[in-house]
């Protein structure tokens, strides 16, 4: 018996050593060592203006990295919170842990190089070589054109410095290990599609606006094949369940019956001061769709998005957009 116990203890010790060694090796290997470019971005007035437009109305950096006021319809940004971070994405939203949104004002990024910011935006690795959880849509931003990327960095540098310590993320096992394998390779410069090709330019805007992330159903974190941009993604909120709309050109369940003018007007109507100040009573329907931000897009860009969406294969997917909490199934 003593011999068996001794053998068992040896086997257990070997397993522990292997596990520790494996963990050390894994943590030393991942995330991958992604080089940082030594680029120094010139903050021209044109770049700063373009970056502001992208960060506020298209790529929506300010959507997550600011404080949104959900006492009002669509949760517009609270003035003075731009870039300070602090919003918490947690298990109540179906996530595997707690993920505080980082501060991206110069108070937090002042010592980061332009190359380090670019690596974080496009590859998902921060200044310290740590992986970012892909709720930060770097898999989409890696498709951003070099000039647009430079413009966003130039704009972020102009934000008012706000000191705001937001804490560190805490992920459940094994996601805390999986996260480290997700960062992408080094960003390769891309040109902005020519606006004369409306469909290509529209696809570009849809990509960097991360429309797919909400408007494509996913199972176990993977998009459901055949339902690209067909809506139906559900988000549980205290007042009920909201689901994303079908953006394919299906006539009955999607955008097939919409004209370009109707599509553009739907967005532009959400950018008014009246909508931005529309009060929502606690427990009543609201949406996380940042209408007031997307509504600031130009009619040209919204028209390009419409052209691209209408070039997609129609997918019949009737979506019940809202189920109140009391009647949730």
N, C-alpha and C positions, 0 to 999 in steps of 0.2 A: 504493500500500500504506500509506504513511504517513497519507494522508487517511482511509483506512478505519479505521486504528487510532485516529486522532483522533476520528472519528465514534463508534466503539465506546466509547471512553473517556468521551465526552460522554453517550452513552446510559446507560452504566453509572452515571455520576455522578448523572444524573437519577433513575435507579431507586433508588439509595442514599438520595438526598435524600427521595424520596417515601416510602420505607420508614421512614426516621427520623421524618419528619413524621407519618406515619400512626401510628407507635408512640407518639409524644409525644401526639398527639390522643387515641388510644385510652386511654392511661394517665391522661390528664387528665379523660376522660369517665366511665370506669368504675373502680371501682364507682360506681353512681349516688349522688348526694348525698341520703342518706336522713336526714331531720330527726331530732333527738333530743328526746324529750319532757322537760319540766322537772319531771316527777313526783317527789315525795319520799315514799317508802313508809314508812308507820308500822309499825314492827316489833312488832306485838302478839304476845302469847304464842300466840294461836290461829293467826295467820299462820305463825309460826315452826314450830309443830308440824305444820301442814298442809304447809308447804314441805319439811320434813324427810321426811315420808311420801312426797311426790311425788318428791323428789330421790333417795331411797333405794329406793323400791319401785314407782314407776309410770313417771315420765319418765326415771328412772335417770341423772341427771346424774353421780352418783358412780360409775356403772359405768365410764365412760371416764376421768373426771377423778381417779380414785384408782388405786392399784396393786392389781391382782387377783392372788391367789395360786393359780396353776394347778398347784401341786403337790397341790391339793385339788380335789374334784369341783366343777365349774361355776365355778371361779375366784372364790371369795368375796373381798371387800375385805380387804386387810391393815389391821388396826386401826392408827390413827394416820396413815394416808395420805390420808384423806378430802379430796378437792379439790385435792391438790398437783400433779396432772398428771404428765406424764413418760412415759406409755405411748407407744410408737411404732407407728404404722400405716404399713406400707411395701409395697414391691413384692412381697414374698413373699406378701402377701394379695391381690395382683392390683390394687393401687392404682398410679396414675401418678406415683409419687414417694414422698417420705418426709414423714410428717405427725406431728409430736410433739403430744401432747395438752396443752393449756395448763393452767397453774396457775390455779385460780379461788378460792383462799383470799384473805382480806383482804390477805395479803402481796403479792399480785399485782393485786387489784382494788380495793385501798383508795382509790385516787385516781379510780376510775371513778364516775360518777354513776349513780343508779338507772336513769335514762333510757338511758345508754350500755350498761348490762348488758342491759336489755330489748331494745334494738336488736340487740345481738349474738345474743341467744337467739332472736329472732323474725324478724329480717331478714338475719342473716348478715354483719354489718359490725362490726368491733371499734372500740374507742375512737379509733383512729388513722385510721379510714376505710378500712381494708383488708378485703378479702373473706375470709370463712371458708370453708374447704373443706366441702362439704355432707355429709361424714361426721358433722359436727355437724348433727343433724337439725332445723335451723331451719325447713325446709319443713313439718315436722310441728308444731313448737312455735308457729308463727304462728297455729295453730288453738286454742291454749290459752286458757282463759278469763282475763280480766283479774285476777280474784282469785287464781286458782291461780298465775299468773305473778308477781304481787306476793308471794305466799307463798314461792315459790322464791327470789326475790331476798332477801327478809327472812331466810330460812334461810341462804343462802350467806354473808350478812354475819356470821353467828354462828360460822362455821367457825374452827378454830384457825389462825392465820396460820402458814404454812410457807413459808420461802424455798426456792424450787426453780426454777432457770433451766432451761427445757426446750429451748431452741433454736428455730430457725425452720424452717418447712416448705420443702421443695424439690420443686417440681412440674416434670414434663417438659413440653416444648413439644408441642402447643399448649394443653395443659390449663391451664398457668399464665396464659394469656390468657382462656380460656373461663371459668375460675373467677370472674374479675372481672365477668362479665356475669350471674352467677347470683343475687346477693342480691335479696331481695324488697322490696316497697314497705313503707311505714310500717305498723306493727301497728295494727289497729283493734280497740278493746275488744269482747270477746265475753263472754257470760254462760255459766256452767257449765250444761249441760243439766240439766233437772229429773230427779232420780233416779226419779221416778214413771214416767218413760218409759225403761224399762230398756234398750231397744234403742238409743235415741239416746244415752243415757249410756254404754252399752257401746262404741258407735262412737267416742265422744269419748275414752274411755280407750285404746282400741286405737290411735287416731291419735297421742295424745301419748306413748304407750308405744313408738311407732315399730315396731309389729309388722310392718307392711308391708315395712319396709326389709330384713328378713331372710326373711320368709315369702312373698315374691312374687319369682318368677324374673325376672331382668333380662338383657337382651342389649344390649351396647354402652351400658350405663348406663341403659337405659330399661326400665321394667316390661313384661313380656310380656302383651299384652292377653288377657283371658280366664283368666288364672292368678292373679288377685288373691287373696292369702293361701292359695294352693294349695301352697305349699312348693316345695322342690326347689333353692333357692339353694345353691350349693356353695362351701365355703371350704376352701382347701388349708392344711393344718397339717402339722408335721413327722411326726406319727404317722399321718396319713391324711387322707381327705377327709370332712368332715361336711356334711350337707345338712339344710335346715330342713324341719319337718313340715308336712303339709297341714292347715290349720286350717278348711277349709270343711266343711260338714256332709255330705260324701259318706260313705255308710255303710261302703264297703269300704276306702277309702284315707284318709279324713279323720276328723272327729269325730262323724260321724252316729250312731254307736252309743254314744257317751258320754252318760251322764246328767249333769245339772248337778252332782250330788253328787260324782260321779267326777272331773269336771273340777276342782272346787274342791279336793278332797282331794289331787289330783295336785300342785297348787301348794303347798298348805299342808304337805304331807309333806316338802317341800324346805326348809322354813324352820327345821328342827330343828337343834340343836347337833350332833347326830350326823352329819347330812349336811354341815353347814358344815365339819366337821373330817375328812371322809372323804378319806383319802390316795389319790392316784393315782400309780401307778408310772410313771417316765419311759418314753415310747413306748406307753403304754396309752391306751385311749380316754378322752377327756375331751370336754367341750362348752363352747362360749363362751356358750351360752344361760344368762343369769344367774338360774338357778332360785332360788338362795338369796335374791336380792333381790326378784324377783317374788313369791316365796312369802310375803313380808311384806305383801302386799295384803290388804285386808279381804275377808271372804267375800262381803259385799255387792257390792264392786267386781268380784271375780272372777265372781260370778253374773251381773252386768250384761254382762261381756265374753262369757260363754257365750251369753247371750240374743242378743247381736248376731251372734256368729259363726254361730249356728244359724239366723239369718235370711238368711244369704248363699245365693247359688246354689251348689249342690254342684258341685264340680269333681273329676272322677276323675283323680287323679294319684298313682300309686304311687311313693313316695319310698324309695330305699335310703338310709337315714339315715347310714350309716357304711361307708366302704371303707378297710380298713387300708392303710398305705403300701406294703406288699409286694405287694398285689394290685390296686393302683390301675390303672385302664384309661385 
